[in-house]
Amino acid sequence: MKKIYALLMTLGLTMTATGQTLNVRVGSVVYQFPADQTGEMTYTDGKKLTIMGRTFKLSDIDEMTVDASEVKNNLVKVEYGTSSAMVYVAGNVASYVLPVVTGGHVDIAQSNTAAVDDDEIIYQLSGSSADGSLTLSGSYKCTVSLAGVTLTNPDGAAINIANSKRIQISAKKGTTNSLTDGAEGAQKACIYSKGQIQLQGNGTLNVVGKSKHAIKSASYISIKNLTLNVTSAVSDGINCEEYLQVKSGVVTISGVGDDGIQCDLGGESSTGETEDHEDEDTGNIYVEGGTLTVTTTVAATKGIKAQGDLRISDGTLTVNTTGNGTYDSDDKDAKGCACLKTDANMVISGGQLTLKSTGTGGKCIKADGTMTVTGGIINATTTGGTYSYSSSKAQPKAIKIDGNMLVEGGSITATSSGHEAIETKGTLTVNDGTVYAFSSSDDAINASSHMYLKGGNVTGVSNANDGIDTNGNMYIEGGTIIACGSGEPECGLDAAERYKLYIKGGTVLGIGGGNNTVTSTSGSQCVLSTTGSPTAGTTVSVKNGSTTLATFTVPTGYSPKSGGGGMGGPGGMRPGGGQSGSTKFSYLLSCPGLTSGTNYTVTIGSSSSSCRAATSYSGR
Amino acid sequence: MAGTLPTQAEDYPYLTFELTDGAKASVAVDGLTLNINGTTLTVGQETFTISNLTKMYFSETDETTGSADGIDEVKTDESLLDNAEIYDLKGRKVTRAQMQKGVYIVKTKERTYKIMVR
């Protein structure tokens, strides 16, 4: 028989027996024993009847019938009525399942400690109750199958699982299931589980959390296939510990009073990511597929928040936050919203992310650690202004990284109207990929430490500050770099005072009130400088005779505040001459194929000038 | 591949009860209801004193003691009919004197069973 069960499990099949079935009804619970499984059913002392290991007090039995009911092994069906429930227990698990039904509230104690007939017990919920719930306890994994159930529990959780083992909550294909808890209860969530929750199935699950979270696990949560809608929650839409994994499905979260999704470390310290996430406790969030749409509207809330890493490898994420900043009296700091927030590191290797934060102090991506991008498409937009509380401020930034930022692939488009579009408090390294940053009020791209631009396409456009700014050295060694800054004293390319700009490769255009001094070093690539008007859409080219060495297009949206002009020329010759207050901006160009001391034709729109190449440039 | 595989279970048309004295009574299960009323269990037209039952099981055949068709033959021990209520197959109560050849239902305190008078 075990071989047969193993084969059925391999094929994803379950066994349903048709034939005679003995139904033993005790109150609202019917135990269903297929005739071919019962064997001898023994009477003891005229008071008890034992069937398939389940002993009934005869005085408790309300009815016994024999009919042709189909019985599916391991299945416990819970059928809800308006304020009632009937429970049907398959005979093979009758000795392990003890349901207590009170009105529409079903409390089931499960006692098995291993698989029954090579499988786990499945609790299948259907029907509708305005005053009902399911509570499960036990110490072995099980599945809660949602087969078209609508449950509201005015006094507690709709589903409360005290079992600390893995629980699958699966919405059956083609069914819509709606769960709502009560505002007056002390429950942590509408769906609460002490153990891991695997949310799955090809059906739809709608959840409302009126007391705290919509869904909460004291362990990890994974999501696969499911169409999950959290339409309202007092606190988080989904809250879990250890880790969260979105494999696929369509998850939509809105109407939350706090974060859309939050994952915290369960213990004191992280285990680090483990193979197949076995016994993992990291506080990480993994998005590996699916469509995830999260909207928050409350002040300083986060769309998706991880205490550990936030790692996105695939899927479509649309996260919007509209709340303003607020003052956190516990942390004594001003805080704003963030679409994606990690207390650790952000890793994006795939997927399509559309992030927008419109409130004061809002950010699209905020990482307390590092950020690594190797793939994916990221569109991040902030439109809010600065939130201030006394001397505390929360500044809106599309991407704010407290550690180092590394880009090795993918595409980033970051736009901010309030402050920097991209800011990293550590180094910024771009080896490949595309980075486009636009700010109408601050640096487009800013790094607090050194900046290494080695490949890819990097564009920083600011109409009110520097295009690309680093507070350390800037090393340009490859890629295509376009930095457009505002008028004087702002720059296209800017390194902090006491630090240097080195150009050893790449195709580079810097436009601004000025550009940073270029320091000659071993292997330097020559630069050219001139002046011109900073007009978006203008074609800029570098030619050696009739040979075009480089061509640029001044980025769309570049409309800088008027100001200074070029501050100097190659070798400090200042051929371009700044014209403060004019529309003449400094143009700094570099590309392969330039020879020091040779003149090249630089054409800006229809205006051409002859510029001498040098390995250094005396900027402002 | 996932789904439910219906299996045609073996056919068990009878539910057989075994009493403490070893006697068996099989009852056809088609539409069967078992009613517990205090110390008695009524199964179709059979009634058992529960304390006299040891077990029950589904069976493929009628295993009623004494006759495959569930009819006990009464040959010598007519005392079995003492203090019993006797009905014909049309449900009419009859006396022992009225009994002709045929099948009757005998109801005692302990059980209900069929007998055949030849």
Chai-1 contact restraints between the chains, C-beta under 6 A:
chainA,res_idxA,chainB,res_idxB,connection_type,confidence,min_distance_angstrom,max_distance_angstrom,comment,restraint_id
A,L11,B,M1,contact,1.0,0.0,6.0,A-B,restraint_1
A,G12,B,M1,contact,1.0,0.0,6.0,A-B,restraint_2
A,G12,B,A2,contact,1.0,0.0,6.0,A-B,restraint_3
A,L13,B,G3,contact,1.0,0.0,6.0,A-B,restraint_4
A,L13,B,L5,contact,1.0,0.0,6.0,A-B,restraint_5
A,T14,B,T4,contact,1.0,0.0,6.0,A-B,restraint_6
A,M15,B,L5,contact,1.0,0.0,6.0,A-B,restraint_7
A,M15,B,T7,contact,1.0,0.0,6.0,A-B,restraint_8
A,T16,B,T4,contact,1.0,0.0,6.0,A-B,restraint_9
A,T16,B,P6,contact,1.0,0.0,6.0,A-B,restraint_10
A,A17,B,T7,contact,1.0,0.0,6.0,A-B,restraint_11
A,A17,B,A9,contact,1.0,0.0,6.0,A-B,restraint_12
A,T18,B,P6,contact,1.0,0.0,6.0,A-B,restraint_13
A,G19,B,A9,contact,1.0,0.0,6.0,A-B,restraint_14
A,Q20,B,Y12,contact,1.0,0.0,6.0,A-B,restraint_15
A,Q20,B,V29,contact,1.0,0.0,6.0,A-B,restraint_16
A,P34,B,A9,contact,1.0,0.0,6.0,A-B,restraint_17
A,A35,B,Y12,contact,1.0,0.0,6.0,A-B,restraint_18
A,A35,B,F58,contact,1.0,0.0,6.0,A-B,restraint_19
A,D36,B,A9,contact,1.0,0.0,6.0,A-B,restraint_20
A,D36,B,E10,contact,1.0,0.0,6.0,A-B,restraint_21
A,E40,B,K55,contact,1.0,0.0,6.0,A-B,restraint_22
A,E40,B,Y57,contact,1.0,0.0,6.0,A-B,restraint_23
A,M41,B,M56,contact,1.0,0.0,6.0,A-B,restraint_24
A,T42,B,K55,contact,1.0,0.0,6.0,A-B,restraint_25
A,Y43,B,L53,contact,1.0,0.0,6.0,A-B,restraint_26
A,Y43,B,T54,contact,1.0,0.0,6.0,A-B,restraint_27
A,G46,B,I50,contact,1.0,0.0,6.0,A-B,restraint_28
A,G46,B,S51,contact,1.0,0.0,6.0,A-B,restraint_29
A,L58,B,I36,contact,1.0,0.0,6.0,A-B,restraint_30
A,I61,B,I36,contact,1.0,0.0,6.0,A-B,restraint_31
A,M64,B,L34,contact,1.0,0.0,6.0,A-B,restraint_32
A,T65,B,T33,contact,1.0,0.0,6.0,A-B,restraint_33
A,V66,B,V29,contact,1.0,0.0,6.0,A-B,restraint_34
A,V66,B,L32,contact,1.0,0.0,6.0,A-B,restraint_35
